[in-house]
Amino acid sequence: MKHLLSTLAIFLLMYGGHSQDPQNLDRFILTPPPPVSPRITGPEIYGVRPGSPFVYRIPCTGERPVEFDAEGLPEGMQLDPSAGIISGSASEPGTYAVRLVAKNAHGEFVRDLKIVVGDQLALTPPMGWNSWYIHYDRISDKTMREAADQMIATGMADYGYQYVNIDDCWMRKLESDNPGLGGQRRDLEGVIIPNERFPGMPAMTGYIHSKGLKAGIYISPGPSTCAGYEGSYGHEALDASTFAGWGFDFLKYDWCSYSEKARGETKEEFMKPYQVMWDLLLRTDRDILLNLCQYGMGDVWTWGGEVGHCWRTTGDLGLEKGGDLPGFYHIGFSNAEHWEYAKPGSWNDPDYILIGWVGDARNMAVGKLTALSPHEQYSYMSMWCLMAAPLIFSGDMAKLDAFTLNVLCNHEVIAVDQDPLGKQARIVRHTEEDFVLLKEMEDGSKAMGVFNLKNEAAAVNVSFNEIDLNGKQLFRDLWLQKDLGMVENYFQAELPAHGVSMVRIRDQH
């Protein structure tokens, strides 16, 4: 028997338009509001190196105040019960089963978190925010602090978003007449000098850490960055130790001008600058995730996991031209081809989530509301979560509306991305009319995305033979967080133009 989405009428009503009307966003919201009682979200597993500083804000929705407890923490770690922030360090390697408890006036929630003290980081894809596609060369210490505040105030941190990352333009600019941006780029010892918009990096990262969040930074292995600011070439060891000393937890290492120094286009040359920085970061006393930004050169997905935690597989999404389909589809289709290379600690990166208010990357313009339709935005987030991609938002944190937050903050959708098995969805089918992804989950269930690529509404069918199922299966709509009932033989979704059905499938035998 076939299955038609039981929520079809509601779905089509919400997805009716092809453009986002800022005055009527609420009518497109699919994600149910969280309960007032506590609900712990976020990853189920987390890696830290022995002796490294640890800071982790327990992601938890519900009415505040919430009182937290954590049983089974490694020796050397402690919990602030009112803030829900675990900090400290653990010297003894091992896997620690931590029982997290959250209580408020409306109830209690219990969830397990495995803290793995060992050599591997990024056991699930990193989640956070990056400054590039909204602030460009206007980024400042003040804006970074505000982004951290907004990550807490909007509730994004309650769903696992934790990295607050500077992109380009924090350093001194080459050949600039602006005294605040140009001038001496390094001191007499070779330490890189931030521009005047960043008066104190340790103070800024300390502020971000005080919120239970993490701080990220950016530079190029070449002589200059993509925007023409100071690069790391010839100063790699000093920069690695400086970033660690400043308190950063994430480094985006962008190829940019390194092409001037590379000797050819072999795998070894593409790998070289990242191998150098990887080895240096491992010698620091901080856990710093390394993001390889080199646009998929040299089939980076085949070796990126040896020298980094995540790697860009394509060019910049913000520069990708659309057509019948917006640019994120083309980036996603390309990234999806490399599904076999993703695993815990090693992730394919298709670039940032560009929804809400976003600037034009071609001229680094100020932000405006995305031209993506609501259903295209649901497709965007669905595809990224199925692909186990880093979930790094790069829109305006100060203009987060209820609709954008409903896309970014659905805990059942995010759980697909953060699943501890760490498998990226495989491509089941890709035609001019539709696209189907299937992701294996740790608990034996499957997550599936069914995408309508047509410019008009259409029914998309997926047979059980295509997705290796038999018998009756329970389907759950992850955006609506609602069971759709038992399905047999094939699944059918009635979808609007560029719409998606994202479901979780469980065998009831």
C-alpha positions as CSV (number, residue, x, y, z in Angstrom):
1,M,0.0,0.0,0.0
2,K,1.2,3.5,-0.6
3,H,1.4,6.2,2.0
4,L,0.2,9.8,1.5
5,L,1.5,12.3,4.1
6,S,-1.3,12.7,6.7
7,T,-0.3,16.3,7.2
8,L,-0.5,17.1,3.5
9,A,-3.1,19.8,3.7
10,I,-1.3,21.7,6.5
11,F,2.0,21.2,4.6
12,L,0.8,22.7,1.4
13,L,-0.9,25.5,3.2
14,M,2.4,26.4,4.9
15,Y,4.5,25.9,1.8
16,G,2.1,27.8,-0.5
17,G,4.3,30.7,-1.6
18,H,7.5,30.8,-3.6
19,S,9.0,33.8,-1.8
20,Q,9.5,34.6,1.8
21,D,7.3,37.4,3.0
22,P,8.9,38.9,6.1
23,Q,5.5,40.0,7.3
24,N,4.0,36.5,7.3
25,L,6.8,34.2,8.3
26,D,5.0,32.7,11.2
27,R,2.5,30.9,9.0
28,F,5.4,28.8,7.5
29,I,6.6,27.4,10.8
30,L,6.6,23.6,11.0
31,T,8.7,22.9,14.1
32,P,6.6,22.6,17.2
33,P,7.6,24.9,20.1
34,P,9.6,23.1,22.9
35,P,7.9,22.2,26.1
36,V,8.2,24.4,29.2
37,S,9.7,21.4,31.0
38,P,13.4,20.7,30.4
39,R,14.6,18.8,27.3
40,I,18.3,18.1,26.9
41,T,19.4,18.1,23.3
42,G,22.7,18.2,21.4
43,P,25.3,15.5,20.8
44,E,25.3,12.2,22.7
45,I,29.1,11.9,22.5
46,Y,31.9,14.4,22.9
47,G,35.7,14.1,22.5
48,V,38.4,15.9,24.4
49,R,42.2,15.3,24.6
50,P,43.8,14.5,27.9
51,G,44.7,17.6,29.8
52,S,43.0,20.0,27.4
53,P,40.7,22.8,28.8
54,F,37.1,21.7,28.5
55,V,34.0,23.9,28.3
56,Y,30.6,22.5,27.4
57,R,27.3,24.2,27.9
58,I,24.6,21.5,28.2
59,P,22.1,22.2,25.4
60,C,18.7,22.3,27.1
61,T,15.3,23.8,26.2
62,G,12.6,24.7,28.7
63,E,11.6,27.5,31.0
64,R,14.5,29.0,33.0
65,P,15.7,28.7,35.6
66,V,16.9,25.1,35.1
67,E,19.0,23.3,37.7
68,F,21.5,20.8,36.3
69,D,23.3,17.7,37.6
70,A,26.0,15.6,36.0
71,E,26.9,12.2,37.4
72,G,30.0,10.3,36.3
73,L,32.1,13.3,35.2
74,P,35.8,12.5,34.7
75,E,38.0,13.6,37.5
76,G,39.1,17.2,37.0
77,M,35.8,18.3,35.5
78,Q,33.0,20.1,37.4
79,L,29.5,21.4,36.7
80,D,28.1,24.8,37.4
81,P,24.5,23.6,38.3
82,S,22.7,26.8,37.6
83,A,24.5,27.7,34.3
84,G,24.7,24.1,33.1
85,I,28.3,24.5,32.1
86,I,30.8,21.7,32.5
87,S,34.4,22.9,32.7
88,G,37.9,21.7,33.8
89,S,40.1,19.1,32.2
90,A,40.6,15.3,32.4
91,S,44.0,13.7,32.5
92,E,42.9,10.0,32.4
93,P,42.0,8.7,28.9
94,G,38.8,6.7,28.7
95,T,35.1,6.8,27.9
96,Y,33.0,8.3,30.6
97,A,29.3,7.6,30.8
98,V,27.9,10.9,32.2
99,R,24.2,11.0,33.4
100,L,22.9,14.6,32.8
101,V,19.8,15.8,34.7
102,A,17.9,19.0,34.1
103,K,15.1,20.1,36.4
104,N,12.8,23.1,36.5
105,A,9.4,24.0,38.0
106,H,7.7,21.9,35.3
107,G,9.6,18.6,35.4
108,E,12.8,16.7,35.0
109,F,14.8,15.4,32.0
110,V,17.6,12.8,32.0
111,R,20.0,12.0,29.2
112,D,23.3,10.3,28.8
113,L,26.4,11.9,27.4
114,K,29.6,10.0,26.6
115,I,32.7,12.1,27.2
116,V,35.6,10.4,25.3
117,V,39.0,11.5,26.7
118,G,41.4,10.5,23.9
119,D,43.0,11.5,20.7
120,Q,39.9,12.2,18.6
121,L,37.8,15.4,18.4
122,A,34.7,16.4,16.5
123,L,33.0,13.1,17.1
124,T,29.9,14.7,15.7
125,P,29.9,17.6,13.2
126,P,30.6,21.0,14.8
127,M,27.7,23.5,15.2
128,G,27.9,27.2,15.5
129,W,28.1,30.5,13.6
130,N,30.6,32.2,11.3
131,S,30.9,35.9,10.6
132,W,31.8,35.9,6.9
133,Y,28.5,36.0,4.9
134,I,27.0,38.8,7.0
135,H,29.8,41.0,8.4
136,Y,32.8,40.5,6.0
137,D,35.4,43.2,6.6
138,R,33.1,44.9,9.1
139,I,33.7,42.3,11.8
140,S,34.8,43.4,15.3
141,D,35.3,42.3,18.8
142,K,32.0,43.9,19.7
143,T,30.1,42.0,17.0
144,M,31.7,38.7,18.1
145,R,30.6,39.3,21.7
146,E,27.1,40.2,20.6
147,A,26.9,37.0,18.5
148,A,27.8,35.0,21.6
149,D,25.1,36.8,23.5
150,Q,22.6,36.2,20.7
151,M,23.4,32.5,20.5
152,I,22.3,32.2,24.1
153,A,19.3,34.7,24.0
154,T,17.7,33.2,20.8
155,G,18.0,29.7,22.2
156,M,20.4,28.4,19.5
157,A,22.8,27.3,22.2
158,D,19.9,25.2,23.7
159,Y,20.0,23.0,20.5
160,G,23.8,22.5,20.4
161,Y,25.2,25.5,18.6
162,Q,28.4,26.4,20.3
163,Y,31.2,27.8,18.1
164,V,31.3,31.6,17.6
165,N,33.8,32.0,14.7
166,I,35.6,35.0,13.2
167,D,36.3,34.7,9.5
168,D,38.7,36.9,7.5
169,C,39.6,40.5,8.2
170,W,40.5,40.5,11.9
171,M,44.3,40.9,11.1
172,R,46.1,43.9,9.6
173,K,45.5,44.5,5.9
174,L,48.3,44.5,3.4
175,E,48.8,47.8,1.5
176,S,46.1,49.6,3.5
177,D,46.2,53.4,4.2
178,N,43.6,53.0,6.9
179,P,45.6,53.3,10.2
180,G,43.1,51.2,12.0
181,L,43.4,48.3,9.5
182,G,46.9,48.7,8.0
183,G,50.3,49.2,9.5
184,Q,52.7,46.8,11.2
185,R,51.3,43.3,10.7
186,R,53.5,41.5,13.2
187,D,55.5,42.6,16.3
188,L,59.3,42.2,16.7
189,E,59.0,38.6,17.8
190,G,56.7,37.8,14.8
191,V,53.5,37.6,16.7
192,I,50.5,38.6,14.5
193,I,48.8,41.9,15.4
194,P,45.0,42.1,15.1
195,N,43.6,45.3,13.7
196,E,42.1,48.0,16.0
197,R,38.7,46.4,15.9
198,F,40.1,43.6,18.0
199,P,41.8,45.2,21.0
200,G,42.2,42.0,23.1
201,M,41.7,38.5,21.7
202,P,42.2,36.7,25.1
203,A,39.5,38.9,26.7
204,M,37.1,38.2,23.8
205,T,37.6,34.4,23.9
206,G,37.3,34.6,27.7
207,Y,33.9,36.3,27.3
208,I,32.7,33.7,24.8
209,H,33.9,30.9,27.1
210,S,32.2,32.4,30.1
211,K,28.9,31.7,28.2
212,G,29.9,28.0,27.9
213,L,30.6,28.6,24.2
214,K,33.7,28.2,22.0
215,A,35.6,30.6,19.9
216,G,36.9,30.2,16.3
217,I,39.5,32.1,14.2
218,Y,40.6,32.2,10.6
219,I,43.8,32.6,8.6
220,S,45.4,31.4,5.3
221,P,48.6,29.3,5.0
222,G,49.6,31.7,2.3
223,P,51.2,35.2,2.6
224,S,47.8,36.9,2.6
225,T,44.1,35.9,3.2
226,C,41.5,36.0,0.5
227,A,40.5,39.5,1.5
228,G,44.2,40.7,1.5
229,Y,45.0,40.6,5.2
230,E,48.0,39.0,6.9
231,G,48.5,35.3,6.3
232,S,50.5,32.6,8.2
233,Y,53.1,31.8,5.6
234,G,56.5,31.5,7.3
235,H,54.9,32.0,10.8
236,E,52.9,28.8,11.1
237,A,54.4,27.6,14.4
238,L,54.1,31.0,16.0
239,D,50.5,31.4,14.8
240,A,49.4,28.0,16.1
241,S,50.8,28.8,19.6
242,T,49.4,32.3,19.5
243,F,45.9,31.1,18.6
244,A,46.1,28.5,21.4
245,G,47.4,31.1,23.8
246,W,44.5,33.5,22.9
247,G,42.1,30.7,23.7
248,F,40.7,29.7,20.4
249,D,39.0,26.3,19.8
250,F,38.5,26.3,16.0
251,L,40.7,27.3,13.1
252,K,39.5,27.8,9.5
253,Y,42.6,27.5,7.3
254,D,41.8,29.0,3.9
255,W,44.0,28.2,0.9
256,C,43.8,31.7,-0.7
257,S,47.2,32.9,-1.7
258,Y,49.0,29.7,-0.9
259,S,48.8,28.9,-4.6
260,E,51.8,31.3,-5.0
261,K,53.8,28.9,-2.8
262,A,52.6,25.5,-3.9
263,R,54.8,23.6,-6.2
264,G,52.4,21.9,-8.5
265,E,49.0,20.4,-8.0
266,T,49.8,17.0,-6.6
267,K,48.1,15.5,-3.6
268,E,51.2,16.1,-1.6
269,E,51.3,19.8,-2.4
270,F,47.6,20.2,-1.6
271,M,48.1,18.4,1.6
272,K,51.3,20.1,2.7
273,P,50.1,23.3,4.4
274,Y,47.4,21.5,6.3
275,Q,49.7,18.8,7.4
276,V,52.1,21.5,8.8
277,M,49.3,23.2,10.8
278,W,47.7,20.0,11.9
279,D,51.0,18.8,13.5
280,L,51.5,22.2,15.1
281,L,48.0,22.3,16.6
282,L,48.5,18.8,18.1
283,R,51.4,20.1,20.0
284,T,49.4,22.9,21.7
285,D,47.6,22.5,25.0
286,R,44.2,23.3,23.5
287,D,41.8,21.3,21.5
288,I,41.5,23.3,18.2
289,L,39.3,21.9,15.5
290,L,41.0,22.3,12.0
291,N,38.7,23.2,9.1
292,L,40.4,22.8,5.7
293,C,39.1,25.4,3.4
294,Q,40.5,24.6,0.0
295,Y,37.5,24.0,-2.2
296,G,37.8,20.3,-2.9
297,M,41.2,20.4,-4.7
298,G,43.1,17.2,-5.0
299,D,40.0,15.1,-4.0
300,V,40.4,16.4,-0.4
301,W,37.7,14.0,0.8
302,T,40.1,11.1,0.3
303,W,42.8,12.5,2.6
304,G,41.3,15.4,4.6
305,G,40.7,13.2,7.7
306,E,44.4,12.7,8.0
307,V,45.1,16.4,8.6
308,G,41.9,18.0,9.7
309,H,38.4,17.5,11.2
310,C,36.3,18.8,8.3
311,W,37.1,19.9,4.8
312,R,35.3,22.0,2.2
313,T,34.4,19.9,-0.8
314,T,33.4,22.8,-3.2
315,G,33.8,26.5,-3.9
316,D,32.1,29.1,-1.8
317,L,28.4,28.5,-1.5
318,G,27.8,32.3,-1.4
319,L,29.3,32.6,-4.8
320,E,27.5,29.7,-6.4
321,K,25.1,30.7,-9.1
322,G,21.6,29.3,-9.2
323,G,19.3,28.6,-12.1
324,D,16.1,26.6,-11.9
325,L,17.5,25.5,-8.5
326,P,19.3,27.8,-6.0
327,G,23.0,27.4,-5.6
328,F,22.9,25.4,-2.4
329,Y,21.4,22.5,-4.2
330,H,24.3,22.2,-6.6
331,I,26.8,22.4,-3.7
332,G,24.8,19.8,-1.8
333,F,24.6,17.5,-4.8
334,S,28.4,17.6,-5.2
335,N,29.1,17.1,-1.5
336,A,26.6,14.2,-1.3
337,E,28.8,12.3,-3.8
338,H,31.5,11.9,-1.2
339,W,29.3,10.2,1.5
340,E,31.7,7.2,2.0
341,Y,34.5,9.4,3.4
342,A,32.6,10.9,6.4
343,K,33.0,9.4,9.8
344,P,33.4,10.6,13.5
345,G,36.1,13.1,13.6
346,S,36.2,13.6,9.8
347,W,33.4,15.5,8.0
348,N,32.6,16.7,4.4
349,D,31.9,20.4,4.6
350,P,29.6,21.9,2.0
351,D,29.9,25.4,3.5
352,Y,27.6,27.5,5.6
353,I,23.9,27.7,6.2
354,L,22.9,31.0,4.4
355,I,19.3,31.8,5.5
356,G,17.8,34.7,7.4
357,W,19.6,37.9,6.7
358,V,22.7,37.4,4.5
359,G,25.1,39.7,2.7
360,D,26.0,39.4,-1.0
361,A,29.5,37.8,-1.1
362,R,30.3,39.2,-4.5
363,N,30.6,42.8,-3.1
364,M,30.6,42.1,0.7
365,A,27.3,44.0,0.9
366,V,25.3,44.4,4.1
367,G,22.6,41.8,4.7
368,K,19.2,41.4,3.3
369,L,16.5,38.8,3.8
370,T,17.2,35.6,1.8
371,A,15.4,35.1,-1.5
372,L,15.1,31.4,-0.7
373,S,11.5,30.3,-0.3
374,P,10.5,28.7,3.0
375,H,10.4,25.2,1.5
376,E,13.9,25.8,-0.1
377,Q,15.2,26.6,3.4
378,Y,13.7,23.4,4.8
379,S,15.3,21.5,2.0
380,Y,18.7,23.3,2.7
381,M,18.7,22.3,6.4
382,S,17.4,18.8,5.7
383,M,20.1,18.1,3.1
384,W,22.9,19.4,5.4
385,C,21.7,17.3,8.4
386,L,21.4,14.2,6.3
387,M,24.9,14.8,4.9
388,A,26.3,15.0,8.5
389,A,27.7,18.4,7.6
390,P,29.0,21.0,10.0
391,L,26.0,23.1,10.9
392,I,27.5,26.6,10.8
393,F,25.0,29.4,10.3
394,S,26.5,32.5,8.7
395,G,23.5,34.9,8.7
396,D,22.8,37.9,10.9
397,M,22.5,36.8,14.5
398,A,20.9,40.1,15.4
399,K,18.0,39.6,13.0
400,L,16.9,36.0,13.8
401,D,13.1,35.7,13.3
402,A,10.9,32.9,14.5
403,F,10.9,31.3,11.0
404,T,14.6,31.2,10.7
405,L,15.0,29.8,14.2
406,N,12.4,27.1,13.4
407,V,14.6,26.0,10.6
408,L,17.8,26.1,12.6
409,C,16.4,24.7,15.8
410,N,14.5,21.5,15.3
411,H,16.0,19.0,17.7
412,E,14.8,15.9,15.8
413,V,16.3,17.2,12.5
414,I,19.5,18.2,14.3
415,A,19.7,14.7,15.9
416,V,20.1,13.3,12.4
417,D,23.2,15.4,11.8
418,Q,24.6,14.7,15.3
419,D,23.9,10.9,15.3
420,P,26.9,9.3,17.0
421,L,27.2,6.6,14.3
422,G,28.6,9.3,12.1
423,K,27.5,8.1,8.7
424,Q,26.7,10.5,5.9
425,A,23.5,9.7,3.9
426,R,24.0,7.9,0.7
427,I,22.4,8.9,-2.6
428,V,19.4,6.6,-3.3
429,R,18.3,8.5,-6.4
430,H,19.1,11.7,-8.3
431,T,17.2,12.6,-11.3
432,E,16.2,16.0,-12.9
433,E,12.9,15.7,-11.0
434,D,13.8,14.4,-7.5
435,F,16.6,13.6,-5.1
436,V,16.6,11.0,-2.3
437,L,19.1,10.6,0.5
438,L,19.1,7.8,3.1
439,K,21.2,7.9,6.3
440,E,21.9,4.9,8.7
441,M,21.4,5.8,12.3
442,E,23.1,4.3,15.4
443,D,19.9,2.9,16.9
444,G,19.1,0.9,13.7
445,S,16.6,3.4,12.3
446,K,17.0,5.3,9.0
447,A,16.6,9.0,8.2
448,M,15.5,9.9,4.7
449,G,15.1,13.1,2.7
450,V,12.8,13.1,-0.3
451,F,13.4,16.3,-2.4
452,N,11.2,17.6,-5.2
453,L,13.5,19.4,-7.7
454,K,10.7,20.5,-10.0
455,N,9.4,24.0,-10.2
456,E,5.9,22.8,-9.5
457,A,4.2,20.6,-6.9
458,A,4.7,16.9,-7.5
459,A,4.3,13.4,-5.9
460,V,7.6,11.6,-5.2
461,N,7.5,7.9,-4.6
462,V,10.3,5.8,-3.0
463,S,9.9,2.1,-3.1
464,F,11.1,0.0,-0.2
465,N,13.3,-2.0,-2.6
466,E,15.3,1.2,-3.2
467,I,16.0,1.8,0.5
468,D,16.4,-1.9,1.5
469,L,13.2,-2.1,3.6
470,N,10.6,-4.8,3.8
471,G,7.4,-5.3,5.8
472,K,5.7,-2.5,7.6
473,Q,7.7,0.4,8.8
474,L,6.9,3.3,11.1
475,F,7.5,6.7,9.5
476,R,7.9,9.9,11.5
477,D,7.9,13.4,10.0
478,L,10.9,15.2,11.6
479,W,9.9,18.7,10.8
480,L,6.4,18.3,12.3
481,Q,7.7,15.9,14.9
482,K,4.7,13.7,14.2
483,D,4.3,10.0,13.5
484,L,2.8,9.3,10.1
485,G,1.8,5.8,10.8
486,M,2.8,2.4,9.4
487,V,3.9,2.2,5.8
488,E,4.3,-0.8,3.5
489,N,5.9,-1.3,0.1
490,Y,6.6,2.4,-0.8
491,F,6.5,5.9,0.6
492,Q,4.8,8.7,-1.3
493,A,5.2,12.4,-0.5
494,E,3.2,15.1,-2.1
495,L,5.6,18.0,-2.2
496,P,5.5,21.7,-3.4
497,A,8.1,23.0,-5.7
498,H,11.6,22.5,-4.2
499,G,10.0,21.0,-1.1
500,V,11.2,18.2,1.1
501,S,9.9,15.4,3.3
502,M,12.4,14.5,6.0
503,V,11.4,11.3,7.9
504,R,12.8,8.8,10.3
505,I,12.0,5.2,9.6
506,R,11.8,2.5,12.3
507,D,11.2,-1.2,11.9
508,Q,8.4,-2.3,14.1
509,H,9.2,-6.0,14.0
